[in-house]
Structure formats: C-alpha cells, structure tokens
Amino acid sequence: MAEQQLRKAQEELRLAEMKCQALRPFLERQEIPSLQMEEAEAARQQAEAAVGEAAARLDLHRTGTPPEEIAEAEADVAVAQAQSDLAALERDLCTVTSPCDGLVTMLPIHRGMFVDKTSLLLTLTDLSNVFVEVRVPGNHVGQVGLGLPGEINLLTGQMQAQPGKITRLSPISDPATGDLIAYLEVANSGKPFLRPGMSCRVKLTLENRENVLVIPTAALADHSGTSVVTVISRRQGVRGPRHSG
C-alpha cells in the first residue's frame, strides 16, 4: 500500500514537471500569463512534497515504528490509565457501602448538600427482627419474664398473628402507675412488612387454664367503679361483680 502511494506520487510529480517544462517557452514568448506558470510551479512543488511524504511512510513501514514514538505512545497510555484510576477512585469515594442489609429509615441529606466526615448521611436499620414495645400493667408485672411467649396483630387487620417472645425488660417501672415496659421480639417475615412506628395489638400468654369462662371485654359494665357482668338466670338479668382469675 505504501509503495503504491509512492509510485502514484512520483507519477504526479513527473506530470507536473513535464507541464512546467512545456509552459516555460510560452512564458518566455509572453504567450501565456505568468499566473498560469506560477500555478503549474505550485502544483509541481505540492507533488514533490507528496513524493517526500510517501517515501517517508514507506521507510516507516519498512523499518517499523521508531522507539521514540513507541515511548511517547506508552507515556500517553500511562497518562490515560492514571486518569482512569483517578476517575474510579472518585467514583468509589462517592459510593457509600453498607456493612449489612437493612432498610433506610432516615435520610437527612439531599442532592447538592455539602457534607463532611462528621455528617450523618442516613440511618440504616436491620428489620429482620423487630421489637414491639409493650406496657405491662402493674398488677401483672410479676407474671412477665424473659422468654414469655406472645403474638401481635396489626390494628388494621392486614396480617395474621405473628408469634414472638419477651427478650428485654425495662430495669424500672413507671413510678406513677407501676407499669413495666417490655419488648416482644418478632421475626419480621410476614406481610405486610413491619416498620418502625406501626401500631399493633399484643397478646401475652401469662398462664394457661382449662375449663374456664372467658368474658369478652365488651360484655363488662362499670358500676360505681366496679366491673360487673349481667348473667341471664331464669330469663332475668342478674348483675354481679366480676372476679378475675
């Protein structure tokens, strides 16, 4: 390919030289304008330069790439690699990797905000197990301990009862009521997914009894501060106090 280009350039130079030689006698007899001769001479010079360029390419093709050009190309590659590494580092510095799985429960930053090493970027919470806060009435505190089974139901009724157990107890009771805060741990595997702040109804199994009458809370009435229940006896309602247990 390089040899063909050189032969083509040499042929164009030969034709340009022949044209110049043919025009000189006409110029001497002033039969052609000098501008026409200048254009022919310029074309000959361009053809001569093209021959030199084609010859240089042929020599380069035969001898291979000069060492200095190889060194320059390797330097360009090294600079490009360094720029690529820098871009990758800047990308990694902008990527926040969590050490564990979880759900983002708080995101105080937004796009365009300035942050530093002390800024809180987000709060990530592991919700594979959740803790339900339960207020245990003071008269039942003695019956509640670690490992006590229980279950929860969402107030919306959108899920089946989820079992759990008491795994944490508050070290102190409420001084005004004697109530105790307990924490029921529940595996968060149901649907819908349990999230912080949701409300639910908790049922704790304090003890098991057989052959006992269970009165719904809706059936109880208040009489002078005492819970009473109306029992139908001989087609008449008899109101009496309720005794738990």
Disulfide bonds with the S-S distance in Angstrom:
none
